Amino acid sequence: MRTKSIWVAVGMQALCVGAAQAQSSEVTLYGVVDAFIEYGKAGTAAAPTTVTRLQSGGANSSRLGFRGSEDLGAGMKANFVIEHGFLLDSGSPASASSFWNRQSFVGLSGDWGALSAGRQYTPLLVHQDSFDPSFNTTGYGSAYNSGVIRTFSRANNSVLYKTPKLGDVSASFMAALGETASGTRAGSSAFASVRYASGPFGVGFAYGVQFKLDATKEDKSIWNAAGSYKLGDATLMAAVQGTRNDSQAVGVADDRAEFLLGVDYIIGAGELRAAFAQGKVKDVADTTARQYSLGYLYNLSKRTALYAVAQAVDNPSNLAYRTSGFTFDAIEGGLPAGAGVTARALAVGVRHRF
């Protein structure tokens, strides 16, 4: 009887070990440290200015993150990501209002797709990034970063579902709660994207809407259709976009028509990227802004790269819809460029991933 009990105990222990292995988990610390020196000329027509400064996040925004996953068995996993964005040149947080300001979400994934909840990239931004010829939509030289083309970058209180790849097609859907006292719709947002990719060809469409907070505002929406084609070492990219009620102010003519053209060319360990973008307020004279950018990134290793980006923004004479003008950087105020001013800048930097 004692021998039988011993074997039962050994068997139970083996089952426990097997279950522990089936439910293995891992947590990874990762990040990006990115700094660049910028020389730029902009300002206003009455007060032109020249700046030379050290900035953070040229090729990619500097960040510190944790990601983890647990194997739950039967092909299902639990996943989480939390990311803190910071300014490498000063050590300050990129956001004064939140610490995990980039992404913070938890979810489940399996053969059926992935479902997550928290603060997350919108399907619109992910779609735009996939067809952006610059280093990325939040990087130096991107028309989405400068504001020449609009975007919704992240959404709080969001629930995101990503489909598995169905043949050559994949899709994402997001709903973000407004969580205001004015009702469930006020301040909420919704997004969807679909992508087809086969061989060298890719095409996608995305839509996002930010619902108004109250009767003094209007709903703002953005749609974007884009495509890419890989031709040898070169990838050609193009996107057209419509932005409705850009400022969300009632009665203001601020619907926009925008487009983007560019190429990404791989040269050995380097990448050459060139782009042209234009944004215009519909039916309003002298509101066309144009951006030109040319960048080169050289990979010293899998983790470290050197880069240089030159860009210019031609501002229209009528900037009544955006009195502060356009900027090159989404953080630290950027490089202001007022009405009728052509802003020019050059950035040289280094990026390290860990």
Helices and strands as residue ranges (DSSP letters): H 2-22, E 25-43, E 48-56, E 63-73, E 76-85, E 104-110, E 113-121, H 123-130, H 143-146, E 154-162, E 169-176, E 189-198, E 201-210, E 220-231, E 234-244, E 256-267, E 270-281, E 288-299, E 304-314, E 342-353
